[in-house]
Amino acid sequence: MKAIHGGDIYRNRVKLDFSVNINPLGMPEEAVRAMRLAAGLCCRYPDPEAEELKKAVSVAYRLPAEWLLFGNGASELFLAAAHGLRPEKVLIPVPSFYGYEHAAKAAGSRIRWLELKRENGFRAGEELLSALTPDIGLLFLANPNNPTGALTENRLLAAVLERCQRQGIVVVLDECFIEFCGGGHSLLPALERFPNLCVIRAFTKIYAIPGVRLGWLACADDELRGRIAAQLPEWNLSCFAQAAGCACAGLEDYVERTRRIVRTERAFLKERLEGLGIRVFPGEADFLLLYAQRPLYEELLGRGILIRDCTSFRGLGKGFYRIAVKSRRENEILLQALREGKEAAPDSRKGEREWKD
């Protein structure tokens, strides 16, 4: 069985990991220093209210501190939302992150899948509005989506929120990759207008600290937020997580530099991959969804490079892969490995043309 998440460097011999989508700049030095200092605090319990972290995120994102909840990664918050609401039926557009399915099943909810159209680049369209029927209690939605990297149009998001509010549907919006995409797409400014909206973000990807486990949720509705908070364990944030979060919140220059690098390297990878006969789907995040006839996962793993085989994603299947956008040096190593693999499989372009047709 293929893994349901990337990053399995523990059971594979890996030199380069393209299977997880973290910032190619690596951890900010501010986070490293903060966690070194936090080591001296391990003899006492961390603050269960995470007051300093709450204040830092509140200031950085211009949100009321009381609207914020924090989790041991975004995954804990998805689970807390599903358990706090316990909707009878959940809507999940696919392909998308497995964590939504896991959370819905753990809460005993039934799932309605909305399969996004391949011919539309797996982007959500008007069919999402039609799927928001009165029996849906919760919508899980990612913007940008994972594994596609595609952003949902602002116009469609506004229509989704309006319909969900009229029908009493709670929207859990995953914005864990939004900071790679530039401004104008986040729904944080819409929270006050839509009390049924919960926006979830993580420090994991943008600050390259997946081992720290730190996510946050923003919701303007006290009752809804309270139901979710009741599902979170005490002391769910370590002193390391709180220190790293305080250090990272508000590092605007680091985030802006990240966006420039990702934009440049994403375009570079797309052009070179398509030159190798590999289909690249449209997207804006720090990763790319690919399709190829060649067995890229096995081919690259044999060279010590791990990518994400997307077979386990609902709505995808054999031949789909996801790769992270990394530094130019690392991207060149990946491309060289693919070129060498192509030379060993010269008929692969024919299969790709047949799929497109």
Secondary structure, 3 states (H helix, E strand, C coil): CCCCCCCCCCCCCCCEECCCCCCCCCCCHHHHHHHHHHHHHCCCCCCCCCHHHHHHHHHHHCCCHHHEEEECCHHHHHHHHHHHHCCCEEEEEECCCHHHHHHHHHCCCEEEEEECCHHHCCCCCHHHHHHCCCCCCEEEEECCCCCCCCCCCHHHHHHHHHHHHHHCCEEEEECCCHHHCCCCCCCHHHCCCCCCEEEEEECCCCCCCCCCCCEEEECCCHHHHHHHHCCCCCCCCCHHHHHHHHHHCCCHHHHHHHHHHHHHHHHHHHHHHHHCCCEECCCCCCEEEEECCCCHHHHHHCCCEECEEHHHCCCCCCCEEEEECCCHHHHHHHHHHHHHHHHHCCCHHHHHHHHHC
